[in-house]
Amino acid sequence: MIRIALPVFFVGIVAFTSEIGQAQEAAKPDIRGTIKSVNITKNAKDILAVILVEGPKGQPNDKASIRVTKATKLFILTGKDRKAAKVEDLKVGVNVEAKFVGPVAESYPVQANAGEIVILAR
């Protein structure tokens, strides 16, 4: 009985700590910075806009060209509350943080689709 219970116990610990690590990683944005340009697309199927975000030097991604798609979740942070936002809320000079989804082109600046963009306090 102990021979079976011990390995199951350790597998449970490894799975639990792995989930904690994934949750912490999921909470971290891929870039945090200021919108430098916004290009709203009118005729693209899924892409609503492309924004250029620049953050402080020293970040893994200090500059990114980010595609805002129909699947991108947009929020405005008001205090600790996140409220729904619109593409029109993405303006030059606004501070944002973004999480990428899907493949990331390892160019400079990196190019990626946004899974989520949060507009930070104005």
C-alpha positions in Angstrom: 0.0 0.0 0.0 2.8 2.4 0.9 4.6 1.6 -2.4 1.6 2.8 -4.3 0.6 5.7 -2.2 4.0 7.3 -2.1 4.4 7.7 -5.9 0.9 9.0 -6.2 1.6 11.5 -3.5 4.7 12.8 -5.3 2.8 13.0 -8.7 0.1 15.0 -7.0 2.7 17.5 -5.6 4.4 17.9 -9.0 1.1 18.5 -10.7 0.0 21.0 -8.1 3.3 23.0 -8.2 3.2 22.9 -12.0 -0.3 24.4 -11.9 0.9 27.2 -9.6 3.8 28.0 -12.0 1.4 28.1 -15.0 -1.0 30.4 -13.1 1.8 32.8 -12.2 3.1 32.7 -15.8 -0.4 33.3 -17.1 -0.8 36.4 -15.0 2.4 38.0 -16.3 2.0 40.3 -19.4 4.4 39.9 -22.3 4.8 43.6 -22.7 4.0 46.7 -20.6 4.4 50.1 -22.2 3.0 53.1 -24.1 1.2 52.9 -27.4 3.3 54.7 -30.0 1.0 54.2 -33.0 -2.4 52.8 -33.8 -3.5 51.6 -37.2 -7.2 50.7 -37.3 -7.9 48.2 -40.1 -11.1 48.6 -42.1 -11.1 45.7 -44.6 -9.2 42.9 -42.7 -11.2 39.8 -41.8 -10.1 39.2 -38.3 -7.6 42.0 -37.5 -9.2 45.1 -36.0 -6.1 47.1 -35.5 -2.3 47.0 -35.2 -0.6 48.9 -32.4 3.0 49.5 -31.7 3.9 49.4 -28.0 7.2 50.5 -26.5 8.2 49.7 -22.9 11.3 50.4 -20.8 14.6 49.0 -22.0 15.6 45.8 -20.2 12.2 44.1 -20.6 12.4 40.8 -22.6 10.0 42.6 -25.1 10.7 46.3 -25.0 8.9 47.0 -28.3 6.1 45.0 -30.0 3.9 45.3 -33.0 0.6 43.8 -31.8 -2.4 42.7 -33.8 -5.7 43.3 -32.2 -8.1 40.6 -33.4 -11.8 39.9 -32.9 -10.7 37.3 -30.3 -8.6 39.9 -28.3 -10.1 40.7 -24.9 -9.8 44.4 -24.2 -10.1 46.0 -20.8 -9.7 49.3 -19.0 -8.2 49.1 -15.5 -10.1 51.5 -13.2 -8.7 51.1 -9.7 -8.7 47.3 -9.3 -11.7 46.8 -11.6 -11.3 45.7 -15.2 -14.1 47.0 -17.4 -14.7 46.1 -21.0 -13.0 48.4 -23.6 -13.3 49.0 -27.3 -10.7 49.2 -30.0 -11.3 52.9 -30.2 -9.9 53.2 -26.6 -6.5 52.2 -27.9 -4.9 55.6 -28.5 -1.3 56.9 -28.9 0.1 57.8 -25.5 -2.0 55.3 -23.6 -0.2 52.9 -21.2 -1.1 49.2 -21.8 0.0 45.7 -20.9 -0.6 42.9 -23.4 -0.5 39.1 -23.3 0.4 37.4 -26.6 -1.4 34.4 -28.0 -0.2 32.1 -30.7 3.1 32.3 -32.5 5.4 35.3 -31.9 7.6 36.5 -34.8 11.1 36.9 -33.2 11.9 40.1 -35.2 12.5 43.5 -33.7 10.0 44.6 -32.7 8.4 41.3 -32.0 5.1 40.7 -33.8 2.2 38.9 -32.2 -1.5 38.6 -31.8 -2.9 39.9 -28.6 -4.9 37.5 -26.4 -5.6 40.3 -24.0 -4.8 44.0 -23.7 -5.4 46.0 -20.5 -5.4 49.8 -20.7 -3.8 51.0 -17.5 -4.8 54.1 -15.4 -4.8 57.2 -17.5 
